[in-house]
Amino acid sequence: MKILFTGGGTAGHIFPIIAVIREMKKSYPYAGFEFFYLGPKDKFAKELLSKEGVEVKRILAGKVRRYFSFKNIIDIFKFPIGILQAFYHIFVISPDVIFSKGGYGSISASISGRILMVPIFLHESDISPGLANRIVGKFALEIFISFPVKKTEYFPAKKMLSVGNPVRKEILDSSKEEAKKLFGLTQEKPVILILGGSQGAQRINDKLLSILPNILKDYEIIHQTGKRNFEQVRKEAEVVISKDFKKYYHPCPFLNEKELANAYLAADLIISRAGAGTIFEIALIGKPSILVPLPESAQNHQVKNAYAFAENGASLVIEEANFRPHFVLERIKHLFSQPERLKQMTERAKEFSRPNAARIIAEYIVTYLNQ
């Protein structure tokens, strides 16, 4: 069986693909799968997918920006070239099915697959789909969605199948002793994990740094800063943190799978953007959280995702306009002063979790191919 995956733009498109691939290998070890990936140039995606035994093919992909940029003019010409490249690769590979995860990197492969009459399945992570998935959704056989059908926008209900967001179950593979050693945790105070995300991380970093000495009086911090921001944050933190508190602050540019698993386990509270992938990981591990939706997200999807997750008490949402340093500090203190509420947030998060999403998708696709 030849399965072609496509997507691209952020890590949020790649991690669910990896989860589905791993589930296919686990559930159907003798199926003889051949996995391929078609998407834009992305070192991050190539490294991760190659480790999973996926043959990666690159194509040009134009991004539609919702603001004026000369890059929009350049990217207009990337689309037809990308479609021709995708057409060639799909013709040569001759996949049995295409699984599209969305993002601007998926459009050319999906259109070419449609022309070549390859069955296409689509997964939408967010409540409000982006432009790429709105286009691909028109000719996808089935649209797997993360949130309930009644909450998910745009797609016809008859095409949607609510399964959750595929999550790598390996993020559960950790231990407190390993986490302590990996991050140098003192375990003297409650641990807060701060995930800046790939976009808008610097704004969270800046506000955190302004109150960092005050936070470290009561809490220990694991802080994923983002690769581009790490050196700046580290240097600024060196200036504002006193010698006695430096042992409670653990910045890192990026958390790989193993590091993230241990950071999740160690955390008593998570502060994060509201990408669907992160929300469903937080739900799977069952941790209290404060979500800070990215206001520039397309179709305002992060705000909608966050409130859907917080609806049953699983999380606290603070929109970026209200993410003022001392207000956030007071919210953190207020949560930790209510252990029963933290316990309830944990329970509600687990109730929201959809741990079998990857398995359901894998079974659905394989069953289709065996018809």
Buried (B, 14 or more C-beta within 10 A) or exposed (E): BBBBBBBBBBBBBBBBBBBBBBBBBEEBEEBEBBBBBBBBEBEBBBEBBEEBEBEBBBBBBBBBEEEEEEEBEEBEEBBEBBBBBBBEBBEEBEBBBBBBBBBBBBBBBBBBBBEBEBBBBBBBBBBBBBBBBBBBBEEBEBBBBBBEEEBBBBBEEEBBBBBBBBBBBBBBEBEEEBBBEBBEBEEEBBBBBBBBBBBBBBBBBBBBBBBBBBBBEBBBBBBBBBEEBBEBBBEBBEEBBEEEBEBBBBBBBBBEBBBBBBBBBBBBBBBBBBBBBBBBBBBBBBBBBBBBBBEEBBBBBBBBBBBBBBEBBBBBBBBBEEBBBEEBBEBBEEBBEEEEBBEBBBBBBBEBBBBBBBBBBBBBBBEBBEE
